[in-house]
Amino acid sequence: MSIGQRLYPNRENEVVLVRHCSDSRFVYNLGLEQRNFLPKQSTQKITYITQMRELAQARKSFSWLAEGSSVVQQAALRDLDIAFRNWWKNPRHFSHPTWRKSGINEGFYVRDLSVRKLNRKWGEVLVPKAGWVRFRLTRTWSEIQASSSARITLDSSFRWHVSFTQSQPELQRELTGTLVGLDMGIASSVTTSDGTHLNMPKLLSSGEKQRKRRLQRKLSRQKKGSKPRTRTNLQIAKLIARESGRRKD
């Protein structure tokens, strides 16, 4: 279970967060490449422990890697090990771990979580080498304070988020003995077997839809790789993020 909150870093903190995302992605991809290219008949085994030792040696050899956070880099190897374990145990449900891509897989874990409350609307989370970073408080403080770790991510519209992880609470269910069938349709979003129709509200207003259509047409006329096309892509991404957020709500 995770509790998502909006993160609001300042410019100095944002530079560190971007660096953490880059280091986490680099270490994860390097560890994945090492495991993929190991011959099956080889007697050498690559495990989480061996890769942690090699990471420590690499940090001594390369100063640019040592400048990053060891906690963030070690968490990336831990994520890789968990991904492989899940794939080995249940290959039908979990696929083989794949590469993390820039602009898509932007995020890192924060272990040994430290949080503090500023007031009823704002809180702060301690990020390695970045210090205290503010986040918007929209859930009860007891839920966030009970979290053991957090994951910080950057979405396509360049918004920072922090998700606090905690154990899944037990749900108290009462059996009623009734059965209800659900049909996902076009005329109605959901139709139940007892004749109830549920419709999802409009995710974008008419003005937002027109603006999104206008920006998409503008994007099709712009040159790939140009700065104007990048700005247009960002404007479209913000509308898509707004639409996605309303759908989740």
C-alpha positions in Angstrom: 0.0 0.0 0.0 1.3 3.5 -0.9 0.2 7.0 0.0 0.9 9.4 -2.8 1.7 13.1 -2.1 2.9 16.0 -4.3 6.5 17.0 -3.8 7.6 20.6 -4.1 11.5 20.8 -4.2 13.3 24.1 -4.7 15.8 24.5 -7.5 18.8 23.3 -5.6 17.0 20.2 -4.3 15.6 19.5 -7.8 19.1 19.2 -9.2 19.9 16.6 -6.6 16.7 14.7 -7.2 17.4 14.6 -11.0 20.9 13.3 -10.2 19.4 10.5 -7.9 17.0 9.5 -10.7 19.9 9.3 -13.2 22.2 7.3 -10.8 19.4 4.9 -9.9 18.6 4.2 -13.5 22.3 3.8 -14.4 23.0 1.3 -11.6 19.8 -0.7 -12.3 20.6 -1.0 -16.0 24.2 -1.9 -15.4 23.3 -4.6 -13.0 20.7 -5.9 -15.4 23.2 -5.9 -18.3 25.6 -7.9 -16.1 23.0 -10.5 -15.3 21.8 -10.8 -18.9 25.3 -11.4 -20.4 26.4 -14.0 -17.8 26.7 -17.4 -19.6 24.3 -20.0 -18.4 27.2 -22.6 -18.1 29.3 -20.3 -16.0 30.1 -21.4 -12.4 30.1 -17.7 -11.3 26.9 -16.6 -9.7 25.7 -13.0 -9.6 23.6 -12.1 -6.6 22.6 -9.0 -4.8 25.5 -9.4 -2.4 28.2 -9.7 -5.1 26.7 -6.7 -7.0 26.8 -4.6 -3.8 30.5 -5.4 -3.4 31.2 -4.5 -7.0 29.3 -1.2 -6.5 31.4 -0.4 -3.5 34.6 -1.0 -5.6 33.2 1.1 -8.5 32.5 4.0 -6.2 36.1 3.9 -5.1 37.3 3.9 -8.7 35.0 6.5 -10.2 34.7 9.8 -8.4 31.5 10.8 -10.4 29.8 7.7 -9.1 31.0 8.3 -5.5 29.5 11.8 -5.6 26.0 10.3 -5.8 24.2 8.8 -2.9 25.2 5.2 -2.0 21.8 4.7 -0.4 20.0 5.5 -3.7 22.4 3.3 -5.7 22.1 0.4 -3.4 18.3 0.6 -3.4 18.4 0.3 -7.3 20.3 -3.0 -7.0 17.7 -4.1 -4.4 14.9 -3.3 -6.8 16.7 -5.3 -9.5 17.1 -8.3 -7.2 13.4 -8.2 -6.2 12.4 -8.0 -9.9 14.4 -11.1 -10.7 13.1 -13.0 -7.7 9.5 -12.3 -8.7 10.2 -13.4 -12.3 11.8 -16.7 -11.1 9.0 -17.5 -8.7 6.0 -16.6 -11.0 7.1 -16.1 -14.6 3.5 -16.2 -15.8 2.7 -13.1 -13.8 6.0 -11.2 -13.8 8.0 -10.7 -17.0 11.8 -10.6 -17.4 13.2 -7.3 -15.9 13.7 -4.7 -18.6 15.8 -1.6 -19.0 14.8 1.6 -17.3 14.5 4.5 -19.8 15.2 8.2 -19.4 12.1 10.3 -19.3 9.9 7.3 -18.5 11.4 5.5 -15.5 12.4 8.5 -13.4 12.4 7.7 -9.7 14.4 6.3 -6.7 13.7 4.9 -3.2 14.4 6.5 0.1 15.2 4.0 2.9 15.4 4.8 6.6 12.6 7.3 6.2 12.5 10.5 8.2 9.5 12.9 8.0 8.4 15.9 9.9 5.2 17.9 10.0 5.3 21.7 9.4 1.6 22.5 9.7 -1.7 21.0 8.8 -1.0 21.5 5.0 2.7 20.8 4.7 5.3 18.2 5.7 8.9 17.5 4.8 10.8 14.3 3.9 14.5 13.9 4.3 16.2 13.0 1.0 19.9 11.9 0.9 22.2 14.8 -0.1 19.2 17.0 -0.8 18.1 17.7 2.8 14.5 18.3 3.8 12.0 18.6 0.8 8.4 19.9 1.3 5.4 17.9 0.2 1.7 18.7 0.3 -0.1 17.0 3.2 -3.5 15.6 2.0 -3.6 12.5 4.2 -3.6 12.0 8.0 -0.2 12.5 9.5 -0.4 9.2 11.4 -0.6 7.3 8.1 2.5 9.0 6.7 4.4 8.7 10.0 3.8 5.0 10.1 5.5 4.5 6.7 8.8 2.7 6.5 10.1 3.9 3.1 9.2 6.2 0.3 9.6 6.4 -3.5 10.2 9.7 -5.2 9.2 9.9 -8.9 9.0 12.5 -11.7 6.1 12.2 -14.2 6.0 13.2 -17.8 4.7 16.7 -17.0 7.7 17.3 -14.7 5.7 17.0 -11.5 7.5 15.5 -8.5 5.6 12.9 -6.3 6.5 11.0 -3.2 4.8 7.7 -2.3 5.0 6.5 1.3 4.8 2.7 1.6 3.3 0.8 4.4 1.8 -2.6 5.1 -1.6 -3.4 3.6 -4.4 -3.0 6.2 -6.8 -5.8 6.9 -10.2 -5.3 5.3 -13.3 -6.4 7.3 -15.8 -7.9 4.9 -19.3 -8.9 5.5 -20.8 -11.6 3.3 -24.2 -10.7 1.9 -24.7 -13.8 -0.3 -25.7 -11.7 -3.4 -24.0 -11.7 -6.8 -23.6 -8.7 -9.1 -22.3 -8.8 -12.7 -20.4 -5.9 -14.2 -20.2 -5.0 -17.9 -17.8 -2.4 -19.2 -19.4 -0.7 -22.1 -19.3 2.4 -24.4 -22.8 4.0 -23.8 -22.4 3.5 -20.1 -19.0 3.2 -18.4 -20.3 0.3 -16.1 -23.6 -1.5 -16.2 -24.5 -3.8 -13.4 -26.6 -6.9 -13.6 -29.4 -5.3 -11.6 -29.8 -2.6 -14.3 -27.8 0.2 -12.7 -25.8 2.4 -15.1 -22.6 4.1 -13.9 -21.0 6.8 -16.0 -17.6 8.3 -15.6 -17.7 12.1 -15.4 -16.0 14.2 -18.2 -12.2 14.2 -17.6 -11.6 17.4 -19.6 -13.8 20.4 -20.1 -14.7 21.5 -23.7 -12.1 24.2 -23.6 -9.4 21.8 -22.4 -10.3 19.3 -25.2 -10.0 22.1 -27.8 -6.7 23.2 -26.4 -5.4 19.6 -26.4 -6.5 19.1 -30.0 -5.0 22.4 -31.1 -1.6 21.5 -29.4 -1.6 18.1 -31.1 -2.1 19.7 -34.5 0.7 22.2 -33.7 3.0 19.3 -32.7 2.5 17.5 -36.0 3.8 20.6 -37.9 6.9 21.1 -35.7 10.3 19.7 -36.4 11.4 16.7 -34.3 14.1 17.6 -31.8 13.4 21.3 -31.8 12.8 23.4 -28.7 9.3 24.6 -29.8 8.3 20.9 -30.2 9.7 20.2 -26.7 7.6 23.0 -25.2 4.5 21.8 -27.0 5.1 18.3 -25.8 5.3 19.6 -22.2 2.0 21.4 -22.6 0.3 18.3 -23.9 1.8 16.2 -21.1 0.4 18.6 -18.5 -3.1 18.1 -20.0 -2.7 14.4 -20.1 -1.5 14.3 -16.5 -4.5 16.4 -15.5 -6.8 13.9 -17.3 -5.1 10.9 -15.7 -5.3 12.4 -12.3 -9.1 13.0 -12.6 -9.5 9.5 -13.9 -7.8 8.1 -10.8 -9.9 10.3 -8.5 
